Amino acid sequence: MPDFVYTGSPGMYPMLRDARDIPVGAVAPGDIRELDEAPDTSWTPLDPGVQEHIEALQQITEAPDGIEPPAPAPEPAADPEPGQQDDNEAGQSGLVEH
């Protein structure tokens, strides 16, 4: 089955099914589907060289196995509300001299 790229404005194809019998549904420009034939002029056959280029780019942009994306930065600690104190007595540093 040939691949087709969608070149129209965002749209819906609720009745169209791809080569794997999966509903196409919502599409956006640049979406690629494997179809028996173009359902209308908004679908263009995908050049095999372009398809290979797209697949190579997808492999580059995917994270390699075993590498996780960095964890988000921790949230800064909230300051106590005015009038509230921590466990230390007011004015004390919390250090005990012996």
Buried (B, 14 or more C-beta within 10 A) or exposed (E): EEBBBBEBEEBEBEEBBBEEEEEBEEBEEEBBBEBEEBBEEBBEEBEEEEBEEBEEEEEEEEEEEEEEEEEEEEEEEEEEEEEEEEEEEEEEEEEEEE
